[in-house]
Structures are given as structure tokens and as C-alpha cells.
Amino acid sequence: MYDGFEMKIAVFGATGKTGQIFVQKAIEAGHTVNALSRQKPTGPTSTQRDVTWIIGSAHDDPAVAACLEGQDCAISFLGNFNKKPNTEMSDATSSILAAMTAQNVKRFVVITTIGTGDSYKPMTSFVFKMIIKTVARNIWRDRDRQEAVIKASNADWTIIRPGGLRDDPEAKTYQISPSNGPFPKKIAIPRADVAAFGLKALSDNTLIGKTVCQFL
């Protein structure tokens, strides 16, 4: 179902830095995109005929449903930088999954972050670990809740946990590791490589039900 060349892809978080790169890569590869955005963007993809922009948020059920209508699969690049206790990511993901079930969209790739779940322990950066456990603890706690929601769903899911995101040029040579490591000391990854792997993962049935980490 997912291994054909042309896919109709619902994209959440389409106007973030990584999401924008993904949308461009998807249409260059011959796919069509429904992209959810709080407002219509003004970048290169804003007027492309293979991209339909749905105005709304991932907490707006009608907008989420409209983004998923008629699509083959979905991918999420949603991010959250709210350091206060919140359930923004897990709630948004629950809304997406509910709409996917209603519209019989099964394939779901979700970009989270390294340091979530069992990827925390094998990390070698003491500073990164301290940030996760202190100033950013509420961000990572909700990422953990988000992943739990995904794994409890009936979707054909894949969770990708990239390392530190960089705006560097695409390297095209990256590592994919089991979610519990081992990891190298340097775990940075260009956003373009995350977007490229996300697109590849949508049509790779061997990744269904798996959580992996990505870095150079």
C-alpha cells in the first residue's frame, strides 16, 4: 500500500524548518501534499500546485480532518518549546490519530527527538542530559507521552528520533540506530537529512512499528 511511487501525504508541522524541507522534497519526488499551517506561508512551496495548504492547527479537529482527507499517509514534524507543564504534543498527536482512524489512513511517521524514552540512557552528553532533566524536562515529558499515544494506536507507525538539528547542507550519509543505542558522541544531524529519511520511511514497510534514532 505504501511502496508505490506517488503518495498523497498529509504533513503536520509543515511550516517548521524541517517540515518546509520535507514538503519541497516530497513534491520534487512526484508526490502530492496536504499541509497543515496556522497561516498560509509565503515561501517557495506556497504556490506550488502539488501542495494544498489547510489553514488551522493540529488542535483544530476540522482542520486536521481536512488535511487527512483522501491521503495515503501522514507525517508529523510538530514541535513544542513550551517549558511549562503541558500536553500540547500528546494532545495534538491524539487528535491526528483519531482523525486517521476515522478516515482509514494507516501509515504515520512521527519525528520526535533523541533523549526521549529509552534513548536517554545511552546518550553520552552530560550537558544535554542535564538540560532534558532540568530546564526542558516538561518538553521531554510530553514527548514521552506523545510516543506512548502513538505506540498504543492502531496506526502503522514509525517514530524517528533525530539528534541535534542543524541547518547545515544535506549530508546524505547518516546513521540509523536502534532507539536504545549505542550512539556516537556527536549526534547532530542536518534537517535536510531528517526530511529525506522521513520521506523514505513513509514507503518502507520494514520500519512499521519501530522507533529509531538518526544522526551523522
C-alpha positions in Angstrom: 0.0 0.0 0.0 2.9 2.4 0.7 5.5 1.3 -1.7 4.1 3.0 -4.9 6.0 5.9 -6.4 3.3 8.6 -6.0 1.9 9.2 -2.5 -0.7 11.6 -1.2 0.9 12.8 2.1 -0.7 14.8 5.0 2.0 16.9 6.6 1.7 18.3 10.1 4.3 20.9 11.2 4.8 21.8 7.5 6.0 25.4 8.1 8.7 24.5 10.6 12.3 24.4 9.2 12.4 20.7 8.8 8.8 20.5 7.6 9.4 23.0 4.8 12.3 21.0 3.5 10.2 17.8 3.6 7.4 19.4 1.6 9.8 20.5 -1.1 11.5 17.1 -1.2 8.1 15.4 -1.4 6.8 17.4 -4.4 10.2 17.1 -6.2 9.9 13.3 -5.8 6.5 13.4 -7.5 4.2 13.2 -4.5 1.3 15.5 -3.6 0.9 17.1 -0.2 -1.8 18.4 2.1 0.0 20.7 4.5 -1.5 22.0 7.7 -0.5 25.5 8.7 -1.8 28.2 11.1 -1.5 30.6 8.2 -0.6 30.3 4.5 3.2 30.5 4.1 5.0 32.8 1.7 7.9 30.5 0.9 8.7 28.6 -2.3 6.0 25.9 -1.7 3.2 28.4 -1.1 2.1 28.5 -4.7 3.1 25.0 -5.9 0.2 23.2 -7.5 1.1 19.9 -5.8 0.7 21.4 -2.3 -2.7 22.1 -0.8 -2.5 24.3 2.3 -5.0 23.7 5.1 -5.3 26.6 7.4 -5.6 25.7 11.1 -3.7 24.0 13.9 -3.2 20.4 15.0 -5.6 21.1 17.9 -8.3 22.1 15.4 -10.2 18.8 14.6 -11.9 20.0 11.4 -8.6 21.3 10.0 -6.8 18.0 10.9 -9.6 16.0 9.3 -9.4 18.2 6.1 -5.6 17.7 6.0 -6.0 13.9 6.1 -9.0 13.7 3.7 -8.1 11.4 0.7 -4.4 11.0 1.8 -2.4 7.8 1.8 -0.2 8.5 4.8 0.8 11.2 7.3 3.9 12.6 8.8 4.4 14.9 11.7 7.2 17.4 12.3 5.3 19.1 15.1 7.5 20.8 17.7 6.9 22.3 21.1 9.2 24.6 23.0 6.8 25.3 26.0 8.9 24.8 29.1 5.9 24.9 31.4 3.9 21.7 32.2 1.7 21.0 29.2 0.3 18.2 27.0 0.4 20.1 23.6 2.3 17.5 21.7 0.5 14.4 23.1 -2.9 16.1 22.6 -2.2 17.2 19.0 -1.0 13.7 18.2 -4.1 12.1 19.7 -6.2 14.4 17.5 -4.3 13.4 14.4 -4.5 9.7 15.3 -8.3 9.9 15.9 -8.8 11.6 12.5 -6.6 9.0 10.8 -8.7 6.2 12.3 -11.9 7.9 11.1 -10.6 8.3 7.6 -8.8 4.9 7.5 -5.3 6.4 7.0 -2.9 3.9 8.5 0.7 4.9 7.8 2.1 7.5 10.2 5.7 8.7 10.6 6.5 10.9 13.5 9.6 12.9 14.1 10.3 13.3 17.9 13.7 13.8 19.4 16.6 11.9 20.8 16.6 11.7 24.6 13.0 10.5 24.6 12.2 7.1 26.1 14.9 4.6 26.0 17.2 6.8 24.0 18.1 8.9 27.1 20.3 6.5 28.9 22.8 5.8 26.1 23.4 9.5 25.4 26.9 10.5 26.2 26.5 14.3 26.6 26.2 15.1 30.3 25.2 18.7 29.4 22.3 17.5 27.1 21.1 15.1 29.8 21.0 17.9 32.4 19.0 20.1 30.0 16.5 17.4 29.5 16.2 16.7 33.2 16.0 20.4 34.2 15.0 23.4 32.1 13.5 21.3 29.3 12.0 18.5 31.4 8.4 19.4 30.5 9.1 19.3 26.8 10.6 15.8 27.0 7.9 14.6 29.4 5.3 15.4 26.9 7.4 13.9 24.1 7.3 10.7 26.2 3.5 11.0 26.4 3.3 11.6 22.7 5.3 8.5 21.9 3.1 6.4 24.3 0.0 7.6 22.5 1.5 6.6 19.1 2.5 3.2 20.3 -0.9 2.5 21.8 -2.6 3.4 18.5 -3.7 1.1 15.6 -1.7 3.1 13.1 1.2 1.7 11.1 3.6 4.0 12.9 7.3 4.7 12.8 9.0 7.1 15.3 12.2 8.8 14.3 14.3 10.4 17.0 16.9 12.7 15.3 19.9 14.1 17.2 20.5 17.8 17.4 19.1 19.5 14.4 21.3 21.7 12.3 20.7 24.0 9.3 23.8 22.5 7.5 23.6 21.3 3.9 22.3 17.8 3.4 25.0 15.2 4.1 23.1 12.3 2.5 25.2 9.9 4.7 23.5 9.3 8.0 23.2 6.6 10.6 20.1 4.9 11.7 20.4 3.3 15.2 18.1 1.3 17.4 16.3 3.5 19.8 18.3 2.3 22.8 21.7 2.9 21.2 24.6 2.7 21.1 25.1 6.3 19.9 28.2 8.3 18.9 29.4 11.2 20.9 28.4 13.7 18.2 24.7 13.3 17.4 24.0 16.3 15.3 22.1 15.9 12.0 21.1 18.3 9.2 17.4 19.0 8.9 17.5 18.1 5.3 18.7 14.5 6.1 15.8 14.2 8.6 13.4 15.3 5.9 14.9 12.8 3.4 14.7 9.9 5.8 11.1 10.8 6.8 10.1 10.6 3.2 11.9 7.3 2.7 10.3 5.9 5.9 6.8 6.5 4.6 7.2 3.9 1.9 9.4 1.5 3.9 7.1 -1.1 5.4 10.1 -2.7 7.3 10.0 0.3 9.6 6.4 -0.1 10.7 6.2 -0.4 14.5 9.8 0.6 15.0 11.5 3.5 16.9 14.8 4.6 15.5 17.4 7.3 16.1 19.1 9.3 13.4 22.4 11.2 13.4 25.6 11.6 11.3 
